Amino acid sequence: MKPGRDFPSLIAAFINDRAMKNYSQETGRVDLSTLHLFRRWCETEKVSHPDQATSDHLIRYGEYLSSYRKQDGTPLNPGTRAYRLLKVVVFFRWMYKKNYILSDPSRNITQRTPQRSLPGPILTSDEVEQILSKPDLTTPLGIRNRTIIETLYSTGIRSSELIGLQVTDLKPSLTLFIRCGKGKKDRLVPIGERAYRWLQRYLLDVRPVLLRLPDDSSLFISLYGRSLSVSRLREIVRGYIRQSKIDKPGCCHLFRHTMATAMLENGADIRIIQEILGHASLKTTAHYTRVAITDLKSVHTRTHPFERT
């Protein structure tokens, strides 16, 4: 059964089709908000159905994105603007291929892959320890939260992967089984002895106190005995970063970037990092090497005798 020809129906069909092709829930969420931003702009242009859109509309939408301001008043960076326009192009080409529209207004729009910007700043070892010292270890939630941050930093897993962990995913071989991660490719991730000890403490002393439903197998659970949500997890981690007075953007992904970059700088093979992070493409992992190279260049400039003259 074909969806209706209105924007909401076709956007929902597009997101569902991508999910069937194993795109992650996080990608679906971003795609949904991106396309609904375009839909709302179309309403101001009196375009209520995709087949009413023209190439001129897409060009003007690109101009709109250049003048768009976020809630804090800042503009979108070039990469974000390119991604949002690219997603609209992909959406129209999908509709045309599926025969939901008679013509493709994006056919004359150059489909450019957004240039990746460098990942944001990473944490120093001292900053990591500073954040880890903030949870109150006299309380069950403090121990749980310390364990969460230890796990994020030790494994570099995504926030969505952490909240999806089951008790049985922690293996005695000091590995975590990550199920249905990005791209829905299960993998085993090594976990350090320090984080493993915190997990053991949490499982023995804290999780039984928080547990409400005996058959709940979620590893990390809330004060109310339910699995943590991604938004709550990020709120917890971001709170400790703020308590540490560390002015660096990000929360859970900040530990992921920090871990990957530190391992690369200490000599880890990039393909090993790719496996740990669960990247489908080595190009994505190689993005982290740019951070490491940036740091190395800075050290080279400051310390090489020819650069100090």
Backbone torsions as a table, in degrees:
resi	resn	phi	psi	omega
1	MET	NA	125.4	-178.2
2	LYS	-78.1	146.8	177.8
3	PRO	-72.9	166.0	174.6
4	GLY	-63.4	169.6	-176.1
5	ARG	-93.1	3.7	178.4
6	ASP	-79.8	161.6	-177.5
7	PHE	-57.1	-52.5	-176.9
8	PRO	-56.7	-41.4	-178.1
9	SER	-66.5	-43.0	-178.1
10	LEU	-73.3	-34.1	175.5
11	ILE	-64.0	-44.5	178.4
12	ALA	-60.9	-40.5	179.0
13	ALA	-66.0	-38.3	178.7
14	PHE	-64.0	-46.9	-179.8
15	ILE	-62.8	-41.5	179.6
16	ASN	-64.7	-40.2	179.2
17	ASP	-63.9	-39.5	178.5
18	ARG	-67.0	-38.4	178.6
19	ALA	-63.1	-38.2	178.7
20	MET	-65.6	-22.7	178.8
21	LYS	-94.7	15.8	173.4
22	ASN	74.7	22.0	169.1
23	TYR	-70.6	145.6	-173.7
24	SER	-71.3	162.7	176.9
25	GLN	-62.8	-36.4	179.1
26	GLU	-64.6	-41.6	176.4
27	THR	-62.5	-42.0	178.5
28	GLY	-61.9	-39.9	179.2
29	ARG	-63.8	-44.9	179.9
30	VAL	-65.7	-43.5	179.0
31	ASP	-60.6	-41.2	-178.4
32	LEU	-62.4	-47.9	-179.5
33	SER	-66.8	-35.4	179.6
34	THR	-64.9	-44.9	-178.1
35	LEU	-73.9	-31.3	177.7
36	HIS	-73.0	-27.9	172.0
37	LEU	-63.0	-43.0	177.3
38	PHE	-64.2	-41.1	180.0
39	ARG	-61.2	-43.2	179.9
40	ARG	-65.2	-36.1	176.6
41	TRP	-65.6	-40.3	179.3
42	CYS	-60.2	-35.5	179.4
43	GLU	-61.5	-35.1	177.7
44	THR	-71.2	-19.7	178.3
45	GLU	-96.9	9.1	-178.7
46	LYS	62.1	31.7	176.6
47	VAL	-107.6	106.8	-175.2
48	SER	-102.4	-13.8	179.4
49	HIS	-131.3	143.4	-179.5
50	PRO	-56.0	-33.7	-178.0
51	ASP	-73.8	-2.4	174.2
52	GLN	-91.3	-11.8	-176.9
53	ALA	-76.6	145.0	178.8
54	THR	-121.6	171.2	176.6
55	SER	-59.8	-35.6	179.5
56	ASP	-63.6	-36.1	177.0
57	HIS	-62.1	-42.8	-178.4
58	LEU	-67.5	-36.8	176.8
59	ILE	-64.0	-44.3	179.7
60	ARG	-67.5	-31.1	177.2
61	TYR	-66.4	-38.8	175.6
62	GLY	-60.5	-38.4	177.3
63	GLU	-67.8	-36.7	177.5
64	TYR	-62.8	-41.4	179.7
65	LEU	-62.9	-30.7	178.9
66	SER	-67.7	-29.1	-179.0
67	SER	-99.9	-3.2	-177.3
68	TYR	-66.5	141.1	177.3
69	ARG	-123.5	137.8	177.2
70	LYS	-75.0	178.0	-176.9
71	GLN	-60.1	-30.5	179.8
72	ASP	-86.0	5.0	176.7
73	GLY	88.3	-2.2	-178.8
74	THR	-89.1	150.4	179.4
75	PRO	-78.4	165.2	174.0
76	LEU	-73.5	142.4	177.0
77	ASN	-74.4	161.4	-176.1
78	PRO	-55.7	-38.5	179.8
79	GLY	-63.7	-41.5	179.1
80	THR	-66.6	-41.6	178.1
81	ARG	-61.5	-44.6	-179.9
82	ALA	-64.0	-39.7	-179.8
83	TYR	-64.4	-43.4	-177.1
84	ARG	-66.3	-38.9	177.5
85	LEU	-70.9	-40.0	178.4
86	LEU	-59.6	-40.0	-179.4
87	LYS	-64.6	-36.1	176.8
88	VAL	-66.3	-41.2	177.8
89	VAL	-61.4	-46.2	178.9
90	VAL	-60.7	-39.9	179.4
91	PHE	-61.8	-46.7	-179.0
92	PHE	-67.7	-38.1	179.1
93	ARG	-68.4	-32.4	175.1
94	TRP	-66.2	-45.6	179.8
95	MET	-61.8	-40.8	-179.6
96	TYR	-66.4	-42.1	179.4
97	LYS	-63.5	-34.1	-179.5
98	LYS	-86.5	1.2	-179.5
99	ASN	65.3	29.7	175.5
100	TYR	-85.1	-21.3	175.5
101	ILE	-129.7	153.2	-174.7
102	LEU	-80.6	-29.7	179.3
103	SER	-140.8	158.1	-176.6
104	ASP	-105.4	105.6	-179.4
105	PRO	-69.5	-11.7	-178.9
106	SER	-90.6	2.4	-172.9
107	ARG	-62.8	-27.1	179.4
108	ASN	-100.1	6.1	178.6
109	ILE	-93.3	125.0	-179.7
110	THR	-67.7	123.7	-179.3
111	GLN	-89.1	94.5	-178.0
112	ARG	-100.6	135.1	174.5
113	THR	-76.3	125.1	-179.1
114	PRO	-56.5	134.7	176.9
115	GLN	-72.6	130.9	-179.6
116	ARG	-71.8	133.7	171.2
117	SER	-89.6	162.9	177.4
118	LEU	-62.5	144.2	172.6
119	PRO	-57.2	157.9	-179.0
120	GLY	-64.3	179.6	-179.7
121	PRO	-56.6	153.0	176.7
122	ILE	-109.6	166.0	-179.2
123	LEU	-87.2	147.7	170.4
124	THR	-82.4	167.0	178.2
125	SER	-60.9	-40.0	179.1
126	ASP	-64.5	-38.4	179.6
127	GLU	-67.2	-38.7	176.6
128	VAL	-60.2	-47.5	-179.9
129	GLU	-63.8	-35.0	179.0
130	GLN	-63.4	-43.3	178.7
131	ILE	-66.3	-42.7	-178.9
132	LEU	-64.1	-21.7	-178.8
133	SER	-82.9	-6.9	-173.6
134	LYS	-79.8	-37.6	179.2
135	PRO	-58.9	141.3	179.9
136	ASP	-81.4	105.6	-174.4
137	LEU	-78.7	3.7	174.6
138	THR	-88.9	-2.9	-179.2
139	THR	-120.4	151.4	177.7
140	PRO	-59.0	-41.7	-179.1
141	LEU	-67.6	-33.4	177.1
142	GLY	-63.3	-42.6	177.6
143	ILE	-65.7	-42.3	177.7
144	ARG	-59.4	-46.1	-176.5
145	ASN	-67.6	-37.9	175.7
146	ARG	-61.8	-42.2	179.9
147	THR	-63.3	-39.8	178.6
148	ILE	-59.8	-48.4	-177.2
149	ILE	-68.4	-39.4	175.8
150	GLU	-58.5	-41.7	-179.2
151	THR	-67.6	-44.1	178.6
152	LEU	-58.6	-45.5	-176.3
153	TYR	-73.1	-36.9	-177.5
154	SER	-71.5	-37.0	-172.5
155	THR	-105.0	-25.4	-176.8
156	GLY	71.6	19.1	-179.0
157	ILE	-74.9	160.8	179.7
158	ARG	-75.9	159.8	178.8
159	SER	-60.5	-40.2	-179.8
160	SER	-66.6	-31.7	178.6
161	GLU	-73.1	-36.0	-179.9
162	LEU	-65.6	-45.1	-178.5
163	ILE	-72.4	-15.9	177.5
164	GLY	-87.3	-2.5	-178.6
165	LEU	-65.6	140.0	173.3
166	GLN	-105.5	159.8	-179.7
167	VAL	-56.6	-39.5	-177.6
168	THR	-74.7	-5.5	179.5
169	ASP	-79.0	-14.0	175.2
170	LEU	-86.3	117.3	-174.5
171	LYS	-103.6	147.5	178.1
172	PRO	-61.2	-19.4	-179.8
173	SER	-79.0	15.6	-178.6
174	LEU	59.8	47.7	175.1
175	THR	-135.6	156.9	173.0
176	LEU	-114.8	136.5	175.1
177	PHE	-91.8	115.7	-178.7
178	ILE	-100.0	115.0	-177.0
179	ARG	-104.2	142.6	173.9
180	CYS	50.3	48.3	174.4
181	GLY	-76.6	-161.6	-179.4
182	LYS	-61.0	129.4	-175.7
183	GLY	79.3	0.2	177.8
184	LYS	55.9	43.7	176.7
185	LYS	-111.6	107.6	180.0
186	ASP	-65.2	149.7	179.5
187	ARG	-156.8	160.9	172.6
188	LEU	-100.9	133.5	-178.2
189	VAL	-121.8	130.0	177.3
190	PRO	-69.6	146.8	176.9
191	ILE	-128.5	136.0	-177.0
192	GLY	-68.0	159.4	-178.1
193	GLU	-61.4	-36.7	-179.1
194	ARG	-63.8	-49.7	178.8
195	ALA	-64.7	-35.5	178.8
196	TYR	-62.2	-40.9	178.8
197	ARG	-64.3	-38.5	177.1
198	TRP	-65.6	-38.0	178.2
199	LEU	-64.9	-40.6	178.1
200	GLN	-63.5	-42.7	178.4
201	ARG	-62.4	-44.0	179.5
202	TYR	-62.5	-44.5	-177.7
203	LEU	-65.4	-36.1	-177.4
204	LEU	-81.9	-41.2	-169.5
205	ASP	-105.6	-23.8	-170.4
206	VAL	-114.2	-49.3	-175.2
207	ARG	-58.1	-41.2	177.8
208	PRO	-61.3	-29.2	179.1
209	VAL	-72.1	-36.6	-177.3
210	LEU	-83.3	-22.9	-173.2
211	LEU	-64.7	131.6	177.0
212	ARG	-110.7	-40.7	179.9
213	LEU	-106.6	115.9	-175.6
214	PRO	-57.1	-26.9	-177.0
215	ASP	-92.1	5.6	177.6
216	ASP	-77.2	118.8	-175.9
217	SER	-99.9	4.8	179.6
218	SER	-61.3	137.5	-178.6
219	LEU	-69.8	-54.4	-178.9
220	PHE	-102.0	121.5	-177.3
221	ILE	-123.7	159.5	-174.8
222	SER	-85.1	178.7	176.9
223	LEU	-60.2	-25.0	-177.7
224	TYR	-97.2	10.9	174.4
225	GLY	81.1	13.1	179.6
226	ARG	-111.3	163.1	177.2
227	SER	-62.8	141.0	178.4
228	LEU	-66.6	147.8	172.7
229	SER	-91.1	160.1	178.3
230	VAL	-60.8	-42.1	-178.1
231	SER	-64.0	-40.1	179.2
232	ARG	-68.4	-40.6	178.2
233	LEU	-58.6	-47.1	-179.3
234	ARG	-65.2	-36.0	178.0
235	GLU	-63.1	-41.3	179.6
236	ILE	-63.0	-51.7	-175.8
237	VAL	-65.7	-43.5	180.0
238	ARG	-61.6	-35.2	179.7
239	GLY	-62.2	-41.1	179.3
240	TYR	-71.0	-32.9	176.7
241	ILE	-64.6	-41.5	178.5
242	ARG	-66.9	-40.8	177.4
243	GLN	-59.2	-31.9	-180.0
244	SER	-79.9	-3.8	-179.9
245	LYS	57.7	38.5	176.9
246	ILE	-98.7	115.6	-174.9
247	ASP	-93.5	69.2	177.2
248	LYS	-131.7	135.9	-176.4
249	PRO	-70.8	154.5	176.4
250	GLY	101.2	170.6	175.0
251	CYS	-140.3	-91.0	-176.7
252	CYS	-63.4	-42.2	-179.2
253	HIS	-68.1	-21.7	177.2
254	LEU	-62.1	-38.3	177.5
255	PHE	-72.4	-34.6	177.7
256	ARG	-63.4	-48.8	178.2
257	HIS	-62.1	-42.9	-177.8
258	THR	-63.1	-46.3	-179.9
259	MET	-61.3	-47.5	-177.1
260	ALA	-63.7	-44.6	-179.2
261	THR	-65.4	-42.4	179.8
262	ALA	-62.1	-41.2	180.0
263	MET	-66.3	-39.9	178.0
264	LEU	-64.4	-43.2	-179.5
265	GLU	-66.7	-25.1	179.6
266	ASN	-92.5	9.7	171.3
267	GLY	102.3	6.6	179.3
268	ALA	-67.8	141.5	177.3
269	ASP	-67.7	138.8	-175.6
270	ILE	-63.2	-29.5	179.6
271	ARG	-71.7	-29.2	175.0
272	ILE	-67.6	-42.9	176.9
273	ILE	-60.9	-39.6	178.6
274	GLN	-58.5	-44.0	179.9
275	GLU	-66.0	-41.9	-178.3
276	ILE	-65.2	-44.1	-176.9
277	LEU	-77.3	-18.2	179.8
278	GLY	77.7	31.1	177.8
279	HIS	-80.4	132.2	177.6
280	ALA	-70.4	-33.7	-176.8
281	SER	-115.8	139.7	176.4
282	LEU	-66.0	-24.8	179.1
283	LYS	-61.1	-37.7	179.3
284	THR	-64.9	-43.3	179.0
285	THR	-66.9	-37.5	-179.2
286	ALA	-60.7	-22.7	177.8
287	HIS	-58.1	-33.9	-180.0
288	TYR	-69.2	-28.9	-179.1
289	THR	-65.8	-24.6	178.9
290	ARG	-64.7	-34.3	176.1
291	VAL	-67.0	-45.6	-179.5
292	ALA	-62.0	-43.1	179.5
293	ILE	-64.4	-38.0	177.6
294	THR	-59.3	-43.5	178.4
295	ASP	-65.5	-41.2	-179.8
296	LEU	-64.3	-39.1	178.3
297	LYS	-63.1	-39.4	179.4
298	SER	-63.0	-44.2	178.4
299	VAL	-63.9	-41.7	-180.0
300	HIS	-59.7	-44.5	-179.1
301	THR	-63.6	-38.5	-176.7
302	ARG	-78.1	-25.6	-169.1
303	THR	-116.9	-22.5	-177.7
304	HIS	-68.2	133.3	-176.1
305	PRO	-58.7	-33.9	-179.7
306	PHE	-72.5	-24.6	-178.7
307	GLU	-85.4	-16.2	-174.5
308	ARG	-93.7	-0.9	-178.9
309	THR	-78.7	NA	NA
